[in-house]
Amino acid sequence: MYLDAAKKQEIFAKHGKSNTDTGSAEAQIALFSYRISHLTEHLRANHKDYNTERSLKMLVGKRRRLLDYLIDKDIERYRAIIKELGIRK
């Protein structure tokens, strides 16, 4: 499986406050970004997989809503996570 418990702990430890911090916006955005990159690679090989395409679009929307929340709450946290993950050019 591409996303096991150890990989999640690593993502949460790197982007969250601790490895058990699963609720912060930064940790969730990082997890969604990892999943988005995996699904993007899957769709490059399987372009007719429409269920995965729908799931990818839903994940991108969730990440967008979390990023919008961070813009409203704390612009510095938003800028830090964008720079760290390399989402914007």
N, C-alpha and C positions, 0 to 999 in steps of 0.2 A: 504494500500500500504506500502511496506517495506521501501521506501525511499521518505519521504515527504519533504517539504520545511524546516521544522524545523530541521529535522535530517541533511540535507545538511548544514544549517547554523551552526549547532553544529560542524560538521566536519571541515568546513572552519575556524571557530573561533579557533578551537583547533590546527589545523595544518598550517593554512595560517597566513598572517599578521593581518587580521581582518576577521569578519564574512562575509564581502562582497568581500573578496579576492578569486575569483574563478579561477584566471588565473595562479597562481604560481604553479610551478611543485610539490611542497610538498602537496598543497591542492588537486591537481588532483590525485596524487599518493594515497593519503589517501582515496579519494572518490572511486577510482578504487579498492583499497584493500577491502573496505567495500562491494562493489558490488560483487567482486570475492568471498568473503567468503559467501555471501548470495546465489550466484549461485551454489557454491560448495555444500552447504547444500541441495539445491533443487535437484541437480543431484544425491545425495546419495539416495534420496527417489524415484526419477524418472529417472532411468538409461537409459531409451530408448528415452529421450527427446533430440533429436539430434540438434534441433535448439538452444536450450539453451547451449548445449555443444559447438557449434560453436561460440556463443556469448561469452562464457567464454574464449575460446581460443583467440578470438580477443581482449578481455579486458586484458588478460595477456600479449599479445603482445604490446598493447598500454602502459601498465605500464612499461614493459621492455624497450621500447624506451625512455620513460621519465626518467627512472633510468639511462640509458646510457647517456642521455643528461646531467643529473646532475653530472655524473662521469667526463665528459669532462669539464664542466663549473666550478664546485666547489665540490671537493671531501669531504669537511667537511659537506656541506649540505646533500650530499648523505649518509654519515655515520650517520648523525643525524636522518634522516628520516627512514633509515633501522633499527636503534636501537629503535626508537620510535614505529614503527609499528610491529617490530619483524618479518620481512620478511625473513631474513637469520638466519640460526642456528649459 
